[in-house]
Amino acid sequence: MRASGVTRLGLLLLGVAALHCGATIPEPARRPSDRTMTLLARAPAFYAPPGSAITGGETEAMRATFEAVLEPQARVRVHYEPALDLVAASIAETFSDTGQHPSHPLVQWLFWRSGSPALYESLMGGWAGDRRRGRLTLEHWARQAAERLNARPGSDLSYGVARFTEGSRTSECVVLGWAPFDVPAFAKTYAPGGPLTLALRPRSPLREILVSIDEGSAVREQTLAPDANGAFFFSSAAPTRPGRHFVEVQGPGPERATLMLVPIYVGAPEPATPDDFIQSPPPGPADLAGWPAWLASTYDAERAKLGKGPVEIDARLDALAVERSAAYAAGRPPAPTGTESFSAQIAAMGFRPDGFSEDVLAARGTDAVLLRLLRPSARKRLLLSERLLLGASAAPRPRKENHPERFMLVEETVLGSAR
């Protein structure tokens, strides 16, 4: 049985601690400000650059303060990543120009554009007060970073910081990414069919990884075992079709959690601007009840482009999604899908447990769902399968004062036919 699909990119909930002094949280920014686009011209042509594109006394002082206030056990699991300084600076400048934090898909694009191989986890930022207030803010954010790590034993975070002052106002940002690997620098662009190599040293031991590359109408996969030093070395040919392709690294089965996801560019330059769906997302349903149908129609349209038939809505999966989405939304996560008892429940419904998967999406917009469809593993299951049974449900989460509506969208899928 394939375990729950709740992965770093599957749980699309933007974690923001913004300093808006009680004001209503504005809609997220969908594109960087014009000044930020100029800043992003410094982006490197490869991932995991050794040095920061952002220099200056304010940012360096902020980094020193942040590390100094991290609790000791968190400090060894929070790693400075130079590429994330550019992400943080882009967020701080966009916030200074527009008063908006960027959407989750836009932040993940900023990770890729800035050369970070990490998966976006959360950002913390907004207007800072005087220097003393800024220090207290950093202490609060360092505690939040430690809380995230303590909730996920065995995980590591990377971080970048930036402080941007204009006139009498200062905006600052700490951005965090999930960083399971130490990664030497590797290129973003490749010749068609050219050599593609990755060296990945896990920060916590892994017994295997699965590397997937999308090739448009297919997904190429390779399972790797660690070498004697616990590291993984991947060597393959880049796709031959020009354009953007995604490389995904997943952890051991059966969960196959996504650990790294980066685009590479074959026979084409890296675009300087975000995807159209990030800048101008398609309209979503008018209410929560419309999300399951929106999911199905979106998948159907993408599957048709690949010559695949529409998904099949299954009442049993719908009922399961209703039950489990309500539990997630109430803060009472239901039983994990990887247990034997849950496998028996799926079998009793008439399905093969090894064909079942659950994904939990906390999404405010259609762009978050479309971002997920870039993952090779999601494309293989949702778009390239010959037959896909689908059930989904959206349940409202308790609404915080001055915050937009939040909800949990749960998707249950079965590959192939029922028994």
N, C-alpha and C positions, 0 to 999 in steps of 0.2 A: 504493500500500500504506500502511495506517496503521501507523506505527512503534510501537515498544514502549510499553506503557502504564505504564511505571515512572515514576510521578509523585510529587510531594511527599506527596499523600494516599494514593497507591497503596502506597508503601513504608512500612508501618505498624509501624515498629520504634521503641519508646520508648527514647530515648537518655537515660540517667540516670547521673550520677556521684554516688551517695549515700554519705554518710559513716556506715556502719553498723558500723565497727570489726570487720569480718570475720564479722558475724552473717549468718544466712540472710536473703536479701532477702524481705520479706513480700509477700503478695498486694497488688495495687494497690488504692487507695481507689476506690470506684465513685460516691461522692457527696461533696460538700464537707461538712465538719463543720458542726454547728449554728452555731458561732461564725463560721465562714467565710460561711455563708449571710447572716448579718447584715452582714458586710463587703460582700458583693456587692450589697446594697441601694444602694450608692453607684454602681453601674454606670450609665454614660451611656445616653441614648436614641438615640445615633447612633454611627456608626463613625468612627475616626480623631479622637477628641477631642483638642483642643489642649493640655489640661492633665492632670496626673496626679490621680487620686482618692486617692492615697496621699502623705502628706506626713510629714515627721519627720526629725530629724537623723540617725538611724541609716541610713535608706534613702538619703538624699541623700549621706551620707559613703560608703556602699557604692558608689553610682553613680560618684562621683568617683574612687574607688580603682580600680574596674573599668576605667574609661576610661583612667586614667593608666598602667595596666600593659598595655594593648593594644599590640601591635607597630604601628609607624606605618602600614604598608600595609594592615593590617586595620582600623585606626581609621577610615579613610575609607569602609569598606564595612560597618561595624557602626553602626547608627543607633538612637539612643534613641527609644523609642516610649512615650509616657505611659500608654497603655492597658495595656501589659504590666506596669507596676508593680502594677496591681490583680491581674493573673493571678499574678505572683510572690508577692504578699502572700497570695492565696488558697491557693496551694500551700504556702507556709511555715506558715500557720496550720493548715491541714489536717494537715500533717506533725507540727506541734507537738502537736496534739490526738490524733492517731491513730497516729503513727509510720509512716505510709504515704505514699508518693508516689501521686498520682492516675494512673489509667489514661490511655492515649493519647486515647481518645474523650472522656474527661472534661476533659482539658487543652484539647482543641480546642474543646469547649463553653465552657470558661472564656475562651478567646480571643474567641469570639463574644459571650458575655455581657458581657465587659469592654469591648467596642467595638474590638477589634483586627481589621483586615482581613488580617493576615498569616496564613500557614499555619504551624502548629506544627512546629518542627524538633526541638528538644531542650530538656531542662531539666537543670540542675546544682544540687544542693542537698542539704541535710541538716543535721545538728547541727554547729554551729561551735564551735571551742575559744575560747581567749582572743583578744584583739584581734590579737595577732601571728599566731596560727594562722589567723584569719579572713583576714588580708591575704595570707598564703601561699596559702590556698584560692582567693582571687580571682585571683591570678596564674596558678594552674593552670587555672582555668576560662577566663580570657582566652586562654591558649595553645590550649585546646580550641576556642574560637570561631574563632581564627585558622586552625587546622588544617581546620576545616569549610569555611571560605572558600577556602583554598588548594586544597582538593580539588575545588572547583567554580568555576573562573574565570568571571567575569561575573555571579556571584550576589551578593546583598546580604542581610544579616541585620538584623533589628530585635531590640531587647532591652529587658527590664525587670528590675528587681531589687527585693528586699525582704529586710529583716532583722527578725525578730520575737523579742523577748526576753520571757521570762516566768520570774520568779524567777532561778535561777542558770543556766538553759539558754537558748540562743539557736539558733533555726533560721533559715536563710537560703536564698535561692533566686535564681538567675539563669535566666531563661527566654528562649529564642531562637526567633524565627520567620523564615521566608523572606519577604522584603519586596521584591518586584521593582518596586514603584511608590511614588511619592509620591502620596498620596491626600488631597484636601481632605475635610473632614467631610461625611458624608451620612447620611440618616435610616435608622433600622431599620424603621419602620412607615410604611404607605402606605394611602391609601384605595383601594378596588377600582377598577382602571383609571386611577388617578392617575398623575401624571408621575413618572418615575424617571430620574434623571440620574447619571452617573458621570464624573468627570474623572480620568484616570489618566496620570501622567507616569512612564514607565519610567526606572529608574536606569541601565539599559544599553539601548541602542537595540534596538527591535523593528520588524520590517517589517510586522507585522500582529498582531491579536489576534482571538479568537473569543469573543463574549459569549453565554452561554446562560442561559436562565431556565426552570426547570421549571414546568409548568402542570398537574401531576397526570397527565393522560393524554397529554400531549405535551410536547415541549421546543422552545422558541422560540430561534432562533440568529441572530446577526448578526455578520458579519465586518467589521472596521474597519481602515482604513489610518491611519497617523499623520498629524497635521497638519504644517505647515511647521516647527514647533518640536519635532517628535518625540513629541507627546502624543496621547492618544486621548480622544475625547469620545463618550460613549454616552448617547442620549436615547430613551426608549421609554415605553410605558404599563406600569404594574404589572399583574400578573395580576388578573383579575376575581373569581376564586374565593377566598373568605376562607380564611385560614390561613397556614401557613408555606410559603414558597417559597425556593429557593436560586438565587443568582446565581453563575455560575462564569465566570472569565476564563481562557482558555487562550492559550498562545503560538502561534507560527507552525506550520503544518503542515510535514511530515507528522506530527511527533511530538505536537503539541498538548498539551504539558505543562501541567498545571493550575498557574496562577500565583496565583489568588485564588479563594476560595470563602466566601461569607457568606450567612446566611439573612436574608430580609426577611419582615415580618409584614404581611399585607394584611387590613384590617378586623378585626384582632385584636391584643391586646397581646402583647408578648414574654413568654414563660413565665419564671418566676423559678427553675425547677428543671430539671435535665437530663432528657432523654428517658428513658422507662422502660427501653429497651434498654441505655442507658449505666449506669443505676443497678442494674438486675437483668438482666444478659445472659442469653439463653436458653442452655441447656446445649449444649456442643459435643461433638464425637466423643470417645470414650474413648481413642482412639489416633490416630496420624498417618494411618494408612491410611483412616480414616473421613472425612477432610476433603473429598476430592472429592465423595463422595455427599452430604455435608452442604451443600456449595456448591450442587449441582444441586437438591436439595430446597428450599433457601431461595429460589433463583431461581424455581423452579416455583411456589411459594406466592405470591410477589410478582407474578409474571406472570399467574397466574390471577385476581388481584384486578383486573387491567387487561384481562382478556379475551384474554390471549395463551396460546398452547399451551406445553407443557413444552419445556425445552431437550433437545437430542439429544446423547447421549454418543457421541463419535467415537473409535475405537480409535487412529487415526493421531495425533490431537491428544493423546490420553492418553500415547502413547509419546514424543512430543516433550516433553511436560511432565515426564515421568520423567527424561529425559536432561538437560533444562535446570534442573530444580529441584536435581538432585544437584550440578551445576556451581556454581550460586549458593550452595548450602549449604556447599560446600567452599571458598568464597572465590575461585573461578575463574570469574568471569562469562563466560557463553558469548558467541558472536558476536552483535553487535547485530542486532535484527530489521529495521532499516532498510537493510541493505546489499543490493546486487544479488545476491550469492551466496545470502543467506538467502531472498530473493524467489524465486530459482530453485528452492531446496529446497522451499518451500511449493508452488510450481507443480507440481513433480514429484510431490508428494503428492496432487495432484488438486484443489487449492484455488486460488481467485483471490487473489493476493497482496494486492490492495487491500481485500479483505474480512477479512483476518486481523488479529488483535491479541493481544498478550501482556501480562499484568499479573503483577507479582511482589509477593506479599504476605508480609511477615514479621509474623505475627500470633499473639498468645498467646490470643486470645479471639474469640468470635463477635461481640462488640460492635464490633471493628475492621472486620469485613467489613460489618456493617450500617451503620456510619458511611460507608463508601465508597459504598453504594447511595444516599446522599443527593445525591451529585454529579449534576447534570443529564447530563453526558456518560456516566456509568456507567448511569444510568437509561435513557437513549436506547438504548444498545447492549444491555445485559443484560436489561432489562425490557420495553422498548417495541418491540423488533425482532420482525418476524413469524416469523422462523426463526433460531435460534441453535444452532450446533454448539459443543460444549464438551469440553475435555480438561483435567485438572488432576492435580497430584501434590504431595505434601508430603514434604520430605526434612529429616532432622534436622541441625541445626548443632552444632558442637562446644559442649559444655556447660561453662560457667564454674562454678567452685566456688561453692557457696551460691546459685546462680542457678537460676530455673525453667528448664524445657526450652524450647529455642528451635528454630524451624524456618523453612524457606522454603517457601511455598505458591505454586506457579506455575500460572497459569490461561491456557490458550490458547483463543481463540474465533474462529469464522468466521461472518460474517453471510451469510445466504442459503444457497444450495445449492452443493455441490461441482461442479466442472466435469465 
